[in-house]
C-alpha cells in the first residue's frame, strides 16, 4: 500500500490519522482515501482533522492582524507579535519554516520538484531581504506583476489610483493566451514557465494513482 499522495507532514509518534478506519483482519488501519494510517501525513487531507502544529516560535498572537500587517510590507521586516510575547519579522518566520521543510526533506528524501521548490523559496527570501527583486522577477508571480505595473506607471507618469492601472491589473489576470498580459510577458521571456503544456494536459486528464 503506497503512502498517501496527499501527504505533506509526518504524523507524530504514537499518533494515527484521525480519519482512519480499521479493516477486518488488517494489520494497519486504512484512512478513507485507502492509505495505511502508519504512513498518514494528513496536513491537507479533507477527511482528516489532524493538522501539524505550527512551530512554537512562530505562532502569531493575532493571525488576522499579522496577515494584514505583513501583506502591506514588501520588505518582509514587519514584525509580528507571537503568542509567547516575542516579536519576529515575516522573513524570520519564513526562514524558520524553510529550515523545518529542509530538515523534513533531508530526512525523508526530496524529489526534483521538492528540491526546486526549496531552492526557489530560499532565493525569494534572499531577494526580499536584500531588496533585489530582479533576482526573482521572472519566477515569482507578485514580483512579475509589481514590476510590470511600476514600469507602466513610470512610463506614463500615473498614480496607483489611475483607472489605467486598474485596467492593467485586470489584463494581467486575463486567462486568454492571445490577450492576457501575463502570456505576453511569457512569450517575450519576461516570465518563466513552471510546467509544459503537456504536463498541464496530463494533470487535467489523467488522475494520479490510486484513483477512486
N, C-alpha and C positions, 0 to 999 in steps of 0.2 A: 504494500500500500504506500503510495507516494506521500510526501509531505504536502500540507495544504497549499495550493497555489496562491492563496490569499495571504500567506504568512508574511509578516513584517517584523515580528518581535518574538523572542522566545518566551514561552510560559515559564513562570518562576518555578524553582524546585519544589516538588510536592504539590503543585497546583495543576489541575487539569482544566481543559476547556469547559466553560460553563454551559456550552451548548451540547456537550457530549451525551450520547445515549449508549447504553451498554447492550451490545448484541448478544443473543443467546449463545453461550459457549465460547464467546470471543475472549481472547486474552487481552485485547485492548478495546477500550471504548471507542466508538466512532462518533465523530461530530456530524452534524446534519448535512454537511457537504461531502460526507463519506470519507473523511480523513481520520487517521489514527489520532486520538487525543494525546498520545505520548509525543506527537510531533506538533501539537497545536501551537499556533502562533497567531492569535486571532485579533490582532490590533484592529483590523478593518473588516473582520468577518461580520456581516449583518446579523447572523444568528447568534452571536456571542456577546455576553455582557462583559467579558474580560477586556480590559484596556490597560496597557502598561502605564505605570506611574511616570509622570514627568520627573526629570532629575530634580532632586530635592532643592538644589541650589538655584533652580530656575523656575520654581512655582511662583507665579505672579500673585501679588496681594489682591489686585483687581484686574482680571484679564481683559475686560471690555475697555477699561480706561487705558491699559497698557497698549492694546492694539491701536487705539485712536492716537496715542502719543507717538508710537513708533512709526505709524503709517504717514505721519506728517514730517518725518525726519529722514532725509535721504543719506545722511552721513552715517547712520547706524549708531550714533553716540548718545541718542536719547536714552536716559536712564529709567529703568523700570524698578519700582519698589516690589520687593519679594515678600512672600508670606513670613519669612523669618526676620524681616526688618532691614535686610541688606538691600543695596541697590546695585544693579548691573546694567550695562548698556545692552542694546539689542544685539550688537556684534558679539559681546561676551557670551550671551545666552546661545546664540547660533553656534559659536565655536565649541561650546560645551556639548551641544547636540551632535555636532560634526565629529568630535572626538569619540563620543559613545558609538556613533554609527560606524566609524572606522574600526573601533575595537570589536564591534559585533561582526563586521565583515572579515576582519582578520582572524577571528576565532572560528567563524562558520564557513569561510570561503566566500569569495566575491566573483561573480561572473563579469565579463567585459562591460556590460551595461552598468552594473553597480559601481565598478571602478571609474567609469566615465562620470557618473553622477557625483561621486565623492570628489573627484578632481575638479569638476566644474563648480561644485558647491564651495570648495576652498578658494578657487580663483575668484568667484563672485564676492566672497567676504573680503579677500585681499583688495580687490578693486574698489569696493565701497570704503574700506578703511583708509586707503591711500588717496581716494578721490579720483582715481584713474579709471573712469567708466569706459574709456575707449578699449580697455583690455577685454571687456565682455560685451562690447557694443554690437556684435553680430550674433550673440547667442542668448542673451537674457532679454525676455520679451519687454519688460517695463523699461529697460535701458534703451532698446531699439526705439520704442515709441517716444520716450522722453527726448532723445536726441533729435528724432525726426521733427517733433513739434518745436523744439528750441531752435533748430536750424531755420524752420519756416518762419517763426516769429522774428528772428534776427534779419532774415532776408527781406521781410515785408514790414518791419517795424510795427509789430502788432502786440497788443496786450493779451494776456492769457484769457481774458474775458471776451475776446473778439469772436463773433459768430463764425468767422473763417477757421478759427482754431477748433471750434466745436465740430465744424464740418469735417476737418481733417481727422479729428478724433474718431468720428464715425467711419470715415473712409478706411482708416487703419484696420478696423474690425470687419470690414466688408468681406464676406466669405467667398464672393465670386472671384475666381482666379484672374479674370480679364480686367476687373476694375478695382479689386481690393488693393489698398496701398501697401499692405504687408507683402503681397505677392509680387508687386512691382519692385520692392526692395530685394526680395529673394532673387528675382530674375537678374538684377544688377550686381548680385553678390554682396549686398549690404546686410543680408540676413542669412544665417546659416541654417540649413535644414537638419533636423534631428533624425528623420527616417525617410526612406524612399517611398515612392507611390505604391510600389508592390507590397511593401510592409503594411501600409495603411489598408490596402485592399484585402490582404490576408487577415488582418486584425478584425475587419468588418465582417468577413465572410466565413472564416474558419475558426470556430471556438477552440480555446485551449483544452487539452485533455486534462482530467476526465470530464466530459460534458454531462449535462443532465438529459 
